Amino acid sequence: MSRRHCQGGTAKAAPSGKGGSLAEQGARQPRGRGSAGSWQWARTAETQRALLDAARAVFTEQGFADASIADVVERAGSSVGSLYHHFGGKSELFIALWQDYQRAQEAAASEAVARAKKGGVTDLFELFSAGARAYLDTCWQDRDLATLFYAGDGPPGFEVMQRGRAREWLSQNDALLRLSDTSFDRLYVTVLTSLIGEGGREVAAARARRQADQVITAVIEYVRLLMSGGPWRPPE
């Protein structure tokens, strides 16, 4: 799949250090010249990850508006000063969390399309549906975040960032489907991309994995129907 929906924007977020490996890498650095800097870098990444994980728990439980910085730092075992040092405030922490989520979605979709191409797949529907399915799977796996970001409860300017990210998804899908720059093709890719985005909302709202899988299957079937005839063309 590609650009558009389940929300978008692109600024640099804090390093994620997933899996705790950053701290481990820092611990494995040889002693001597440079080891202090490596240790400090690992500690910084570890602190950022702890704050992001705490923010995820607090924001998804309370919503952005009702969450407080005090709740986040208490859950992270950190300090208010540390939060402001690494992220600048509650809004910036929310955006950094959203950017992490966006990167995970794009990586999943891009890798799925790349695997399909490597396996010899050339059919545009198969490629598009491979990316769409991976994207929707991420909406289920990170459904707490998907629900948070779909709720519209974010800091000032967040909706603008979402719209910007949606335009990026549109451009990526347009490139994948190799469409021309006509109003009919633009409308076509917008409908397909919006379908995937709204499918992500329903997947995140599913009560169980089975229900989520049913929604994903339905979305892919709708995509199949839409792609069977290609973009609509006006009569001669």
Backbone hydrogen bonds, N-H to C=O, Kabsch-Sander energy under -0.5 kcal/mol:
donor,donor_aa,acceptor,acceptor_aa,energy
3,R,168,E,-0.6
3,R,169,W,-0.8
4,R,165,R,-0.9
20,G,17,G,-1.3
21,S,18,K,-1.0
24,E,20,G,-1.3
25,Q,21,S,-3.0
26,G,22,L,-2.3
27,A,23,A,-2.2
28,R,24,E,-1.5
29,Q,25,Q,-0.6
29,Q,26,G,-0.9
35,S,32,G,-1.9
38,S,34,G,-1.9
39,W,35,S,-2.4
40,Q,36,A,-2.4
41,W,37,G,-2.3
42,A,38,S,-2.3
43,R,39,W,-2.4
44,T,40,Q,-2.4
45,A,41,W,-2.5
46,E,42,A,-2.3
47,T,43,R,-2.4
48,Q,44,T,-2.5
49,R,45,A,-2.4
50,A,46,E,-2.2
51,L,47,T,-2.2
52,L,48,Q,-2.4
53,D,49,R,-2.7
54,A,50,A,-2.2
55,A,51,L,-2.6
56,R,52,L,-2.4
57,A,53,D,-1.9
58,V,54,A,-2.6
59,F,55,A,-3.2
60,T,56,R,-2.0
61,E,57,A,-1.3
62,Q,58,V,-2.8
63,G,59,F,-2.5
64,F,153,D,-0.6
67,A,63,G,-1.2
72,V,68,S,-1.7
73,V,69,I,-2.7
74,E,70,A,-1.9
75,R,71,D,-2.1
76,A,72,V,-2.2
77,G,73,V,-1.0
78,S,73,V,-2.5
83,L,79,S,-2.0
84,Y,80,V,-2.4
85,H,81,G,-2.1
86,H,82,S,-2.4
87,F,83,L,-2.7
88,G,83,L,-0.9
93,L,89,G,-1.7
94,F,90,K,-2.1
95,I,91,S,-2.4
96,A,92,E,-2.4
97,L,93,L,-2.0
98,W,94,F,-2.3
99,Q,95,I,-2.6
100,D,96,A,-2.0
101,Y,97,L,-1.9
102,Q,98,W,-2.5
103,R,99,Q,-2.5
104,A,100,D,-2.0
105,Q,101,Y,-2.0
106,E,102,Q,-2.7
107,A,103,R,-2.6
108,A,104,A,-2.2
109,A,105,Q,-2.4
110,S,106,E,-2.8
111,E,107,A,-2.6
112,A,108,A,-1.9
113,V,109,A,-2.1
114,A,110,S,-2.4
115,R,111,E,-2.5
116,A,112,A,-2.1
117,K,113,V,-2.5
118,K,114,A,-2.5
119,G,115,R,-1.8
120,G,117,K,-1.7
121,V,116,A,-2.5
127,L,123,D,-2.2
128,F,124,L,-2.8
129,S,125,F,-3.0
130,A,126,E,-1.8
131,G,127,L,-1.9
132,A,128,F,-2.6
133,R,129,S,-2.7
134,A,130,A,-1.8
135,Y,131,G,-2.3
136,L,132,A,-2.6
137,D,133,R,-2.4
138,T,134,A,-1.8
139,C,135,Y,-1.6
140,W,136,L,-1.4
141,Q,137,D,-2.8
142,D,138,T,-2.6
143,R,140,W,-1.6
145,L,142,D,-0.6
146,A,142,D,-2.6
147,T,143,R,-2.5
148,L,144,D,-1.6
149,F,145,L,-2.8
150,Y,146,A,-2.3
151,A,147,T,-1.3
152,G,149,F,-0.6
153,D,148,L,-0.6
154,G,152,G,-1.3
158,F,155,P,-2.0
161,M,157,G,-1.7
162,Q,158,F,-2.3
163,R,159,E,-2.2
164,G,160,V,-2.1
165,R,8,G,-1.3
165,R,161,M,-2.3
166,A,162,Q,-2.3
167,R,163,R,-1.9
168,E,164,G,-1.5
169,W,3,R,-0.5
169,W,165,R,-2.2
170,L,166,A,-2.1
171,S,167,R,-2.1
172,Q,168,E,-2.3
173,N,169,W,-2.5
174,D,170,L,-2.5
175,A,171,S,-2.1
176,L,172,Q,-2.3
177,L,173,N,-2.5
178,R,174,D,-0.6
178,R,175,A,-0.6
179,L,174,D,-1.8
182,T,180,S,-1.7
186,R,182,T,-2.5
187,L,183,S,-2.1
188,Y,184,F,-2.0
189,V,185,D,-2.5
190,T,186,R,-1.8
191,V,187,L,-2.3
192,L,188,Y,-2.2
193,T,189,V,-2.5
194,S,190,T,-2.6
195,L,191,V,-2.0
196,I,192,L,-1.8
197,G,193,T,-2.2
198,E,194,S,-2.8
199,G,195,L,-2.1
200,G,196,I,-2.0
201,R,197,G,-1.4
202,E,198,E,-1.8
203,V,199,G,-2.5
204,A,200,G,-2.4
205,A,201,R,-1.3
206,A,202,E,-0.5
206,A,203,V,-1.2
212,A,208,A,-2.2
213,D,209,R,-2.7
214,Q,210,R,-1.9
215,V,211,Q,-2.1
216,I,212,A,-2.5
217,T,213,D,-2.5
218,A,214,Q,-2.1
219,V,215,V,-2.6
220,I,216,I,-2.4
221,E,217,T,-2.0
222,Y,218,A,-2.4
223,V,219,V,-2.4
224,R,220,I,-2.4
225,L,221,E,-2.3
226,L,222,Y,-2.4
227,M,223,V,-2.5
228,S,224,R,-1.3
229,G,225,L,-0.6
